[in-house]
Amino acid sequence: ICNASKQGERKMAVNEKNNYKYNVVADQILEEIKQGRWKVGDKLPSEGQLMDEYNVSRVPLREALKKLAALEIVDIVQGDGTYVKKFDAASYMKTAFSLLSVDNQSIRDIYDARIFIESGMAGMAACNCTEEDVKRLYYMLSRMEEEIAFNRYDEYSRYDEKFHKAIYEISGNRILIMMSEMFQNATTAYTLRLNESAAIVERSKLDHRQIYYAIEEKNSEYASMCMKKHLEYSRNQLMKIGI
């Protein structure tokens, strides 16, 4: 039993060592890509060359390349090699969010970030909106209210998401759009849970109506305030329910 225990400990130590190595190698390769050593479309050196360069065995090197592939930074072509893909910050953030450990604190942090960013975007949308933008928001709002009338809360949630995405687009800031979509994707499952409650959905409907009218009237300050109150309410209700 003692020998088996010691073997298990040695195996765990080796795994931890390899895990540490592959993270270090992945970070080093990523840094060199960012610095321009390898450009988009370039083929990385062979496994043997990379093993020599980074002083690692085949296992941690392959794990490092798999990690970079998961982040959509490289593309591993079987039987050919590994190629550098276009460095896409949105893809990187999407993967990072998918790996995020979800607990009450992380959800609170995400909602706090949404409140900070989306309240500003609502104000920007109020300044930037065209007549066509207002019509698009009104269509989303009308569909949301129709779905509530028939107790179709899943469909309500779908138009709820579309309403927020429309505001992101109307704001016109590509960086904030990317960030907001990441936050929204990370909280979609929790929004669906909130929208199972008729009382919460009814309050949400009123919030969206206020946001719509503020944007229609081009009142940026009021649009920001309405969005802030809406997301604060959602965050607080979610904290009560728990994840």
C-alpha positions as CSV (number, residue, x, y, z in Angstrom):
1,I,0.0,0.0,0.0
2,C,2.8,2.3,0.9
3,N,4.6,1.6,-2.4
4,A,1.4,2.3,-4.3
5,S,0.9,5.5,-2.4
6,K,4.5,6.6,-3.2
7,Q,4.1,5.8,-6.9
8,G,0.9,7.8,-7.0
9,E,2.7,10.7,-5.4
10,R,5.5,10.5,-7.8
11,K,3.1,10.4,-10.8
12,M,1.2,13.4,-9.4
13,A,4.5,15.3,-9.0
14,V,5.4,14.5,-12.6
15,N,2.0,15.6,-13.9
16,E,2.3,18.9,-11.9
17,K,5.8,19.5,-13.3
18,N,4.5,18.8,-16.9
19,N,1.5,21.1,-16.3
20,Y,3.8,23.9,-15.2
21,K,6.1,23.3,-18.1
22,Y,3.4,23.3,-20.8
23,N,1.9,26.6,-19.4
24,V,5.4,28.2,-19.5
25,V,6.0,27.0,-23.0
26,A,2.6,28.2,-24.2
27,D,3.2,31.6,-22.7
28,Q,6.7,31.8,-24.3
29,I,5.4,30.9,-27.8
30,L,2.5,33.3,-27.5
31,E,4.8,36.1,-26.5
32,E,7.1,35.4,-29.5
33,I,4.1,35.4,-31.8
34,K,3.0,38.8,-30.4
35,Q,6.5,40.2,-30.8
36,G,6.5,39.2,-34.5
37,R,8.9,36.2,-34.6
38,W,6.2,34.2,-36.3
39,K,3.5,36.0,-38.3
40,V,0.0,35.0,-39.4
41,G,0.3,32.0,-41.7
42,D,3.8,31.1,-40.7
43,K,4.6,27.5,-39.8
44,L,6.2,26.9,-36.4
45,P,9.4,24.9,-36.3
46,S,9.1,21.1,-36.0
47,E,8.4,19.5,-32.6
48,G,12.0,18.4,-32.3
49,Q,13.3,21.9,-32.9
50,L,10.8,23.4,-30.4
51,M,11.6,20.7,-27.8
52,D,15.3,21.6,-28.1
53,E,14.6,25.4,-28.0
54,Y,12.4,25.3,-25.0
55,N,14.2,22.4,-23.3
56,V,11.1,20.3,-22.8
57,S,10.0,16.8,-23.7
58,R,7.3,16.0,-26.3
59,V,4.4,15.7,-23.8
60,P,4.5,19.3,-22.4
61,L,5.3,20.7,-25.8
62,R,2.2,19.1,-27.3
63,E,0.1,20.2,-24.4
64,A,1.3,23.8,-24.9
65,L,0.4,23.7,-28.6
66,K,-3.0,22.2,-27.7
67,K,-3.6,25.1,-25.3
68,L,-2.7,27.6,-28.0
69,A,-4.9,25.8,-30.5
70,A,-7.8,26.0,-28.0
71,L,-7.2,29.7,-27.7
72,E,-7.4,29.9,-31.5
73,I,-3.9,31.3,-31.7
74,V,-2.4,28.4,-33.7
75,D,-3.9,25.8,-36.0
76,I,-2.6,22.2,-35.7
77,V,-2.7,20.5,-39.1
78,Q,-2.3,16.7,-38.7
79,G,0.6,15.4,-40.8
80,D,1.7,18.9,-41.7
81,G,2.5,21.1,-38.7
82,T,1.4,24.0,-36.6
83,Y,0.5,27.4,-38.2
84,V,0.0,30.8,-36.7
85,K,-3.6,32.1,-36.9
86,K,-4.6,35.7,-36.8
87,F,-4.3,36.9,-33.2
88,D,-7.9,37.6,-32.4
89,A,-8.6,39.2,-29.0
90,A,-12.2,38.3,-29.1
91,S,-11.4,34.6,-29.5
92,Y,-8.9,34.8,-26.7
93,M,-11.4,36.4,-24.4
94,K,-14.1,34.0,-25.3
95,T,-11.9,31.0,-24.4
96,A,-10.8,32.7,-21.2
97,F,-14.5,33.2,-20.2
98,S,-15.3,29.6,-21.0
99,L,-12.5,28.5,-18.6
100,L,-13.7,30.9,-15.9
101,S,-14.6,29.2,-12.6
102,V,-18.2,30.1,-12.1
103,D,-19.3,31.0,-8.6
104,N,-21.3,33.7,-6.9
105,Q,-18.3,36.0,-6.8
106,S,-17.4,35.6,-10.5
107,I,-21.0,36.2,-11.5
108,R,-21.2,39.3,-9.3
109,D,-17.9,40.5,-10.9
110,I,-19.2,39.9,-14.4
111,Y,-22.5,41.7,-13.7
112,D,-20.6,44.7,-12.1
113,A,-18.6,44.9,-15.3
114,R,-21.7,44.7,-17.4
115,I,-23.3,47.5,-15.3
116,F,-20.2,49.7,-15.8
117,I,-19.9,49.1,-19.5
118,E,-23.5,48.7,-20.7
119,S,-24.8,51.8,-18.9
120,G,-22.3,53.8,-20.9
121,M,-23.2,52.0,-24.1
122,A,-26.9,52.8,-23.6
123,G,-26.0,56.5,-23.3
124,M,-23.9,56.3,-26.5
125,A,-26.8,54.5,-28.2
126,A,-29.1,57.4,-27.2
127,C,-26.7,59.8,-28.9
128,N,-26.0,57.8,-32.0
129,C,-29.4,56.2,-32.8
130,T,-31.1,56.7,-36.1
131,E,-34.8,56.4,-36.9
132,E,-34.1,52.9,-38.2
133,D,-32.3,52.0,-35.0
134,V,-35.3,53.1,-32.9
135,K,-37.6,51.0,-35.1
136,R,-35.4,48.0,-34.6
137,L,-35.4,48.4,-30.8
138,Y,-39.2,48.9,-30.9
139,Y,-39.6,45.6,-32.8
140,M,-37.6,43.8,-30.2
141,L,-39.5,45.4,-27.3
142,S,-42.8,44.5,-29.0
143,R,-41.8,40.9,-29.4
144,M,-40.7,40.7,-25.8
145,E,-44.0,41.9,-24.6
146,E,-45.9,39.5,-26.9
147,E,-43.9,36.5,-25.6
148,I,-44.7,37.5,-22.0
149,A,-48.4,37.7,-22.9
150,F,-48.3,34.0,-24.0
151,N,-45.9,32.9,-21.1
152,R,-43.2,32.0,-23.6
153,Y,-40.3,33.0,-21.3
154,D,-37.6,31.2,-23.4
155,E,-38.6,33.3,-26.4
156,Y,-38.8,36.4,-24.2
157,S,-35.2,35.7,-23.2
158,R,-34.1,35.4,-26.8
159,Y,-35.5,38.8,-27.7
160,D,-34.1,40.2,-24.4
161,E,-30.7,39.2,-25.7
162,K,-31.3,40.7,-29.1
163,F,-32.5,43.9,-27.6
164,H,-29.2,44.3,-25.6
165,K,-27.1,43.3,-28.7
166,A,-28.9,45.9,-30.7
167,I,-27.9,48.6,-28.2
168,Y,-24.3,47.4,-28.3
169,E,-24.3,47.8,-32.1
170,I,-26.0,51.2,-32.0
171,S,-23.4,52.5,-29.6
172,G,-20.9,52.1,-32.4
173,N,-17.8,51.2,-30.3
174,R,-16.2,48.0,-31.6
175,I,-14.1,47.3,-28.5
176,L,-17.1,47.8,-26.1
177,I,-19.3,45.6,-28.4
178,M,-16.7,42.8,-28.2
179,M,-16.5,43.1,-24.4
180,S,-20.2,43.3,-23.9
181,E,-20.9,40.2,-26.0
182,M,-18.3,38.3,-23.9
183,F,-20.1,39.3,-20.7
184,Q,-23.5,38.5,-22.1
185,N,-22.4,35.1,-23.4
186,A,-21.0,34.3,-19.9
187,T,-24.3,35.2,-18.3
188,T,-26.9,33.8,-20.8
189,A,-27.6,30.7,-18.7
190,Y,-28.2,32.8,-15.6
191,T,-30.5,35.2,-17.5
192,L,-32.6,32.2,-18.6
193,R,-32.9,31.2,-14.9
194,L,-34.0,34.7,-13.9
195,N,-36.6,34.8,-16.7
196,E,-38.3,31.7,-15.3
197,S,-39.9,34.0,-12.7
198,A,-43.0,35.8,-13.9
199,A,-42.4,38.7,-11.3
200,I,-38.8,39.2,-12.5
201,V,-39.9,39.1,-16.2
202,E,-42.6,41.7,-15.5
203,R,-40.1,44.0,-13.9
204,S,-37.6,43.3,-16.7
205,K,-40.3,44.3,-19.3
206,L,-40.8,47.7,-17.6
207,D,-37.0,48.2,-17.4
208,H,-36.6,47.6,-21.2
209,R,-39.5,49.9,-22.0
210,Q,-37.8,52.7,-20.0
211,I,-34.5,52.0,-21.7
212,Y,-36.2,52.1,-25.1
213,Y,-38.0,55.4,-24.4
214,A,-34.8,57.0,-23.2
215,I,-32.9,56.0,-26.3
216,E,-35.8,57.1,-28.6
217,E,-35.8,60.5,-26.9
218,K,-32.0,60.7,-27.2
219,N,-31.7,61.2,-23.5
220,S,-28.3,59.7,-22.9
221,E,-28.1,60.4,-19.2
222,Y,-31.5,58.8,-18.6
223,A,-30.7,55.8,-20.9
224,S,-27.5,55.1,-18.8
225,M,-29.4,55.3,-15.6
226,C,-32.2,53.0,-16.8
227,M,-29.7,50.4,-18.0
228,K,-27.7,50.6,-14.7
229,K,-30.9,50.1,-12.7
230,H,-32.0,47.2,-14.9
231,L,-28.7,45.3,-14.6
232,E,-28.4,46.0,-10.9
233,Y,-31.8,44.5,-10.3
234,S,-30.9,41.4,-12.4
235,R,-27.6,41.0,-10.5
236,N,-29.3,41.3,-7.1
237,Q,-32.1,38.8,-8.0
238,L,-29.5,36.4,-9.2
239,M,-27.5,36.7,-6.0
240,K,-30.7,35.8,-4.1
241,I,-31.4,32.8,-6.2
242,G,-27.7,31.6,-6.1
243,I,-26.0,29.7,-8.9
